[in-house]
Amino acid sequence: MERPLFADRGLPGDASDAVWEAAVGDYQHSHTYATWAEVAAVDWDAPLDGKPSWYWVGLWRPGEDGEFAQDGIVWASATPGPGEAAADAFGGDLDSPSQWPQGGEVQLEGAVYRPVILTAGMLAPADRSPWLGAWQAMRRLAAEYGDENVRPVVWFGRRP
């Protein structure tokens, strides 16, 4: 991604003991945080990059009216089928959706997969789990304690 949000801030010095215990370890990395004021100011529909994602594909499914509508994004290599279907459709060994031809899409089991240029809203949608509950809780807390006094603290990793 060319434009990550709030990257490389580390853990805030005043994070709770529970956060420090969970966040520090061999498998934890890329710690960062933002105030709710910063999160609320994000343009969630702005592209994060100028080209299609290397890892993610958009998933379109037919709606009640029969028209296809985007139904989120999926990690291409972790989703059985789209990569193989793209290789069959476009030829060659395609390692990434960003290598599909412009306008390329594959149909698989009633769904359509297309390369996407990611937005922050695609990665952390305000109206879908697991982010829905987090955003609702943060809005409530910010209303009570102020936008500058509420922050998500995040990192990548796994439990050993």
C-alpha positions in Angstrom: 0.0 0.0 0.0 1.3 3.4 -0.9 -0.8 5.2 1.8 -1.2 3.3 5.0 -3.1 5.0 7.8 -1.4 5.9 11.0 1.6 3.6 10.3 4.6 3.0 12.6 3.5 4.9 15.7 4.3 2.0 18.0 2.4 1.3 21.2 1.3 4.4 23.1 3.4 4.8 26.3 0.3 4.9 28.4 -1.3 1.8 27.1 -2.7 -0.5 29.7 -0.8 -3.5 31.1 -3.2 -5.8 29.4 -2.4 -4.2 26.0 1.3 -4.4 26.6 1.1 -8.1 27.6 -1.0 -9.0 24.5 1.0 -6.9 22.0 4.5 -7.8 22.8 5.9 -11.1 21.6 7.7 -13.0 18.8 4.6 -12.9 16.5 3.4 -9.3 17.1 4.5 -6.4 14.8 3.5 -3.1 13.2 1.9 -1.6 16.3 0.1 1.7 15.9 -2.8 3.8 17.2 -4.9 6.8 16.3 -7.2 9.1 18.2 -10.9 8.8 17.4 -10.6 12.4 16.0 -8.0 11.1 13.5 -10.1 8.0 12.6 -13.2 10.2 12.1 -11.4 12.5 9.7 -10.3 9.6 7.4 -11.8 9.6 3.8 -12.8 5.9 3.9 -13.5 5.9 0.2 -10.2 7.4 -1.0 -7.9 4.9 -2.8 -4.9 3.7 -0.7 -2.9 2.9 -3.8 -2.9 3.8 -7.5 -3.0 0.2 -8.7 -5.0 -2.9 -8.0 -4.2 -4.8 -4.8 -1.6 -7.5 -4.9 -3.5 -9.7 -2.4 -7.2 -8.7 -2.4 -10.0 -9.2 -4.9 -13.5 -7.7 -4.9 -16.3 -10.2 -4.5 -19.6 -9.4 -6.3 -22.8 -11.4 -5.8 -26.2 -11.0 -7.3 -28.6 -9.0 -5.2 -32.3 -9.4 -4.8 -32.9 -7.6 -8.1 -30.4 -10.0 -9.9 -27.9 -7.2 -10.4 -24.4 -7.9 -9.1 -23.3 -5.8 -6.1 -20.0 -5.8 -4.3 -20.1 -8.0 -1.3 -16.8 -7.2 0.2 -13.2 -8.2 -0.5 -11.4 -11.5 0.0 -7.8 -12.5 0.3 -7.2 -14.0 -3.1 -4.7 -16.7 -2.1 -6.7 -17.8 0.9 -9.9 -18.1 -1.1 -10.1 -21.3 -3.1 -10.7 -20.8 -6.7 -10.2 -17.2 -8.0 -6.5 -17.6 -8.6 -6.9 -20.9 -10.5 -9.9 -19.5 -12.4 -7.9 -16.4 -13.4 -5.0 -18.6 -14.6 -7.4 -20.6 -16.7 -9.2 -17.6 -18.1 -6.2 -15.4 -18.8 -3.4 -18.0 -19.3 -0.1 -18.1 -17.5 0.8 -18.3 -13.8 -0.8 -15.3 -12.2 0.5 -14.7 -8.7 -1.7 -11.8 -8.0 -5.0 -10.1 -9.0 -2.9 -7.1 -9.9 -1.5 -9.1 -12.8 -5.0 -9.9 -14.3 -5.7 -8.0 -17.5 -7.3 -4.6 -17.1 -11.0 -5.1 -16.7 -10.4 -8.8 -16.1 -12.8 -10.7 -13.9 -13.6 -14.4 -13.2 -16.9 -16.0 -12.5 -16.9 -18.8 -10.0 -19.9 -20.5 -8.3 -22.3 -17.7 -9.1 -19.9 -14.9 -7.9 -17.7 -12.6 -9.8 -14.2 -11.7 -8.6 -12.4 -8.6 -9.9 -9.2 -6.8 -9.0 -9.8 -3.8 -6.7 -8.0 -0.6 -5.7 -8.3 -0.8 -2.0 -9.9 1.9 0.2 -9.7 2.1 4.0 -13.5 1.4 4.0 -12.9 -1.9 2.3 -10.4 -3.1 4.9 -12.3 -1.9 7.9 -16.0 -1.4 6.9 -18.0 0.5 9.4 -21.1 -1.6 8.7 -19.7 -5.1 8.9 -18.2 -7.4 11.5 -15.7 -7.5 13.0 -15.4 -3.7 12.7 -19.0 -2.8 13.3 -18.8 -3.4 17.0 -15.5 -1.7 17.4 -16.6 1.5 15.6 -19.9 1.6 17.5 -18.1 1.3 20.9 -15.6 3.9 19.9 -18.3 6.4 18.9 -20.0 5.8 22.3 -16.8 6.3 24.2 -15.9 9.4 22.2 -19.3 10.9 22.9 -18.7 10.4 26.6 -14.9 11.2 26.9 -14.1 13.3 23.8 -12.6 12.4 20.4 -9.0 13.0 21.5 -9.3 10.7 24.5 -10.4 7.5 22.7 -8.1 5.5 20.4 -7.8 2.1 18.8 -4.5 0.4 19.4 -3.8 -2.2 16.7 -1.1 -4.5 15.5 -0.6 -7.6 13.4 0.3 -10.9 14.8 -1.0 -14.1 16.2 -1.1 -15.9 19.5 1.8 -18.4 19.8 
